[in-house]
Amino acid sequence: MKKSGCLLAVCCLALLAAACSQDTKSTQPIHTSATPLPEWRSGYRIYVTNETSGDLSVIDGTTNDVLATVPLGKRPRGIHASPDQRTIYIALSGSPPAPPGVDESTLPPPDKSADGIGVFDVEQNKLLRVIQGGSDPENFDVSLDGSTLFVSNEDISSASFIEVASGKLTETIRVGEEPEGVKLSPDGKEVYVTAEADSSIAVIDIAARKLAASFKVGRRPRNIVFLPDGSRGYVNAENDGTIVLFDAVKKQKIQDIQLGKPGEIKPMGLALSPDAKKLYVSTGRGRKVFVIDTVTNQPIASFEVGQRPWGIAVSPDGKTLYTANGPSNDVSVIDIESQTVVKKIKVGASPWGVEIIGRGY
């Protein structure tokens, strides 16, 4: 979402004013009662952030039933698990939604006290605390050792380093305008941040804690995935109707993969199959998921899944795909072999992100 210069200044001042409350937040637990769940020995569960209702839906991957709905805070969006999958982190934001075309002068001021990263315990099914996340956190990734979160801060065009143990913000690095997607390189040495307004990706050297490179990819990039060897990656270019293949060594664009007419097909979420041979792409108002062969880098299939699919994830066994469909408040369950929706699961309001945790795989 675009932020005006005036709003940027107000946000920065508000961020400074909220520093004390952020520090308090990082050291005090959230006192919420846990919802008891059935014993979990095998299979997988799906965790879905619901942006408007401010909660988390927990879904059983065997029955595709909602097991619990857990309150989180304002505007939960980005969601990622720790390397050991015992903890789930969720980006929370007190900034009001500002879709394209909205007059931002009519919006209420941001509630900076609501900004942070929720720390959710998987075993207890409980939000334990909210730690700092910088201003207006939307998405993030987790270091390989689980000690650090890398967070995009859209309204101040920056990315923040958050120390998990202390819950403190330790570094803020300027990146491109309107940063959103964040992805750690497979070797854990760099973090890539998409900049929607700049049509670019910023690359941060984690050890040096500085911007190492920046390169153009396509209009309104949001999300990134890497092939396992880290040599190449894919990023969506929402306003071009394309997926961009890029060279992660040379830090440059390789090619565009056209999915459809720009504006009608709007690539959003990306998910690789467990064997990395296929890339699944949700397309927002396009209502479809596209399948790209990662050897030929060509689309090989597409199928309709629901209203404005955004968040997307693949089950650990590679057989099932899940998409979060914001306007209809549901999650589509897609059988990958038949490319059909086998169920739609009602969740909270405006589902956004999807994270899957498996047991026994």
Buried (B, 14 or more C-beta within 10 A) or exposed (E): BBBEEEBBEBBEEBBEEBEEBBBEBBEEEBEEEBEEBEEBEEBBBBBBBBBBBBBBBBBBBEEBEBBBBBEBBBBBBBBBBBEEEEBBBBBBBBBBEBEEEEEEEEEEEBBBBBBBBBBBBBEEBBBBBBBBBBBBBBBBBBBBEBEBBBBBBBBBBBBBBBBBEEBBBEBBBEBBBBBBBBBBBBEEBBBBBBBBBBBBBBBBBBEEEEBBBBBBBBBBBBBBBBBEEBEBBBBBBBBBBBBBBBEBEEBEBBEBBBBBEBEEBBBBBBBBBEEEEBBBBBBBBBBBBBBBBBEEBEBEBBBBBBBBBBBBBBBBEBEBBBBBBBEBBBBBBBEBEEBEBEBBBEBBEBBBBBBBBBBEE
